[in-house]
Every structure is written in structure tokens, then in C-alpha cells.
Amino acid sequence: MIRFKKKNKLKSSKKKDRVKEFIKNPKKALLKLSAPIIVSMLFQALYNVVDTAWVGRLGADALAALTFTFPLFFILIALNQGINAGMNSRISRFLGEKKIQAAENTGMHALFLTIITAVIVFATGIIFLKPLLILLGAEGKVHILSTSYMRIILMGVFFMFPTYLLSSFFSSQGDTKTPMMIQMLSLGMNIILDPLFIFTFRLGVAGAALATITSFAFALGTSIFLLRRSTLKLELSVFEFKTYLIKEILKVGLPASLMMLLMSVSFMFLNRFLAVFGTDYVAASGIAARLWSVINLPVIAVSLALLTLTGMFFGAKRYDLLKNISYYGYKVIVFFSILSGIIMFLFPNIFLRIFTPDPTLIKLSSDYLRVMVFSFPFMGISILAARILQGLGYGMPALIIMLVRLIIVTVPAAYIFIFLLGYGYLSIAAALLIGSVASCFLGFGWLAVKIKRLNA
């Protein structure tokens, strides 16, 4: 056993007790946590938006190259965010139980797992990058551009992974404002560097990648500096190796990573299906996907806030509050999903012009988006149920919900529509709708059973 600390006492925090504050007013706590997460994730999503907006000026080949790299970029986030979800779930439950030192020790274990993951990802990614992009359907000039972009991004995992880990460390304590500040500063850096590297230095698509990893490096430095604001410590003096903490993090983290990997794998299949229709169709779906990533921010923010809140309430054994805040979250999610869906259905072109001036791409993207919006409420409910289950320490149910939505339903349905029935590219969006409906009912029912058992 590795020990950096001689004693293993559980101490109480002398700082602000956020658990007690959240228990006093759960609905206010949800909104208080969600608002900074929405802003933070908006800036995070704008990394892709800014890159796409500038790269879109380089032409359809450059846009298609970014579209082919999107699943790989998503894999990087998935591997890191799984560890973050496992850490967040375990820390929030420890805080609910008033076990402060155990929560700090969990953060250190997650940090070491993150560093190890970054090394493995970089080494394997560099080796298999070219054949993997060919497998995804990138050819000729598009393959060259996408390879140059991803090589630089892979170098940036040593900045990206720790930055996301530290943001989640703050959020698990109920502090979502600090990650918001970090994202705002980092995006500001990216906005300045993108046109400089892409056009002034004439680096093209590779310049966008270089701007992104430079911004992550800046964000990591800022995160380390702001650790002094943290209620919990993250330093070697609080570390004491515990096998059960690794297991607890991975119990939620591995299924969470697999969830996001499933999303990436499904995007790979769908991009491959779209490649049958031509490069413009791949680029158009990529634009719609990036716009959806911004539209979906309130859903993701509320679900992440509920992961922390339900974990705290579960640790404090306040199952009544857990039930009430979960169903309140459903109402908020459905409202935002329907509202955003109506706006995107009526006025898609206004938002799509941010990404490209090409009228052909705008037409293809708007048609695709008008079908896709019908899946928003169903997708939101399934995402929310999965995150709450993670907060309670259940990793596998969330994974199965995602598996049903994407791999079991969406991908086979899309294949049948395109290759067997001969339907057009819009059938991809229709397949996403069918998968979202199936996972919605599964997720809602699964969480309802878990909450009922707890309150019994």
C-alpha cells in the first residue's frame, strides 16, 4: 500500500457546507449549479463552433475533414469524461456522508488515472490514426487534412485531460462558477488564435488544431492557479492509495466512457452511411451536429448538475429530495427541448450561416435539422435518467440506455433505411428519432424503479 499520509481520519470541512445549503432548497440549487454549467459548456462547445466557422471559409474539403475527426475527438473526451463522472459521483456521495478526506483522496486517484489515460491515448492514437481515418471514409485531400488536424490534437491530450478533470473536481463540490471562468478565458484565447494560425500563418486546418491545444494549455495553467479556491485539497499530502476508490471510480467511469464511445462509434457508422451520398452530405450533417451540440447545452447542464445533487442527497440519505429534484429536472429538460426544437424547426438557416456561407450546405443541413428536432425531448429525458443513475453510483444502467439508443436501434435503422429501402440522407435523422424514443422510455422507467425502491 502506498501512503503519503499517516492517518486516515475523516474530517469535517470548516468552509461553506454546500450539501446543507442544497438540501435546504433543492430547486434553487439545481438552477444555481446549472446556470454556470450552461455558460461553461457553451464556451466549451464554441471551441468546435469557432473552429468550424473559420475552417468553413477554407471550403467543403476542410469542413468534411473536421467532420471525419469529430468521432475521434469525441473518443478523447469520452475516455476522460468517464473518469470525471466516476470521480464526481464518488466525491458528491462522500460529501453527503461528510467524509471530506475520502473525497479529497478520490480526487487524487482520479488525477493519476487521467495522466495514465493521456499517455496511453497519445501512444496508441499516433500509431493507428491514418488507418482509422481511412476506415471512417476519409479519402484523398480530406484524409490528409483530417490527419494533420488530429495529430496536433493528440499532442494536446496532456493539457486537455487534466483541464477537464480539474473542472469536474470543482463541480463535484457544488462549485460550477470556477469551471465557467476557466472556459470563458480559454475560449477567448481560442478566438484570438484561430484566425491568426489558420490565415495569418497560413496553417489551414492544422492551425485550428494548434489554436485549440494552445487554449487548453492556457486553461490548465489557469485551473491549477484557481485550485486555491477549492474547498477540497488536491495535493500529494492527501493521497493514500485505496484499491476500492479505483474500483468506485471505474464502476461509474468505465460505463460512462463506453457511453460516449458508443456515441462516437455511432457517428462513425452514420458518417460512413452519409459518405455514400457525397462529401457535401457528410459536411452538412457535421454542421447540424455541431449546432445540436450548442442547442443541447441546457439538457447537458441540468443533467450534470443533477449528477452532483443526487449524489449528495443519496449520500445524506435524503431519498425524498432525490425523487423530487429528479422529476423537477425532467420538467425543465422537456421545456427547453421543445422550445429549442421549435426555434430550430422554424429558423434553422439563421444559425447555420454561422458555420458556412455555402447555400448548398445550408439547404442540406436545414432539412436534416428539421427532422432531427423531433428527437430533442426524448433524447433529453434519456440523458437525464442516465446521469442521475450515475450520481447514485450505477454505471451499467446508463450504458445500456445509451446502447439501446444508438447501437441497437439507430445504426441498424439507418442501415435499413439507406441500403435496403433506398431512402435518402434524411432517413439518418429519422433513425436518430426512433432510437431516442426507445431509450427515453427505457431510461425513465429504469430510474423510476430505482427511486421507488429507495423511497420504500
Secondary structure, 3 states (H helix, E strand, C coil): CCECCCCCCCCCCCCCCHHHHHHHCHHHHHHHHHHHHHHHHHHHHHHHHHHHHHHHHHCHHHHHHHHHHHHHHHHHHHHHHHHHHHHHHHHHHHHHCCCHHHHHHHHHHHHHHHHHHHHHHHHHHHHHHHHHHHHHCCCHHHHHHHHHHHHHHHHCHHHHHHHHHHHHHHHHCCCCHHHHHHHHHHHHHHHHHHHHHHHHCCCHHHHHHHHHHHHHHHHHHHHHHHHHHCCCCCCHHHCECCHHHHHHHHHHHHHHHHHHHHHHHHHHHHHHHHCCCCHHHHHHHHHHHHHHHHHCHHHHHHHHHHHHHHHHHHHCCCHHHHHHHHHHHHHHHHHHHHHHHHHHHHCHHHHHCCCCCCHHHHHHHHHHHHHHHHHHHHHHHHHHHHHHHHHCCCCHHHHHHHHHHHHHHHHHHHHHHHHHCCCCCHHHHHHHHHHHHHHHHHHHHHHHHHHHHHHC
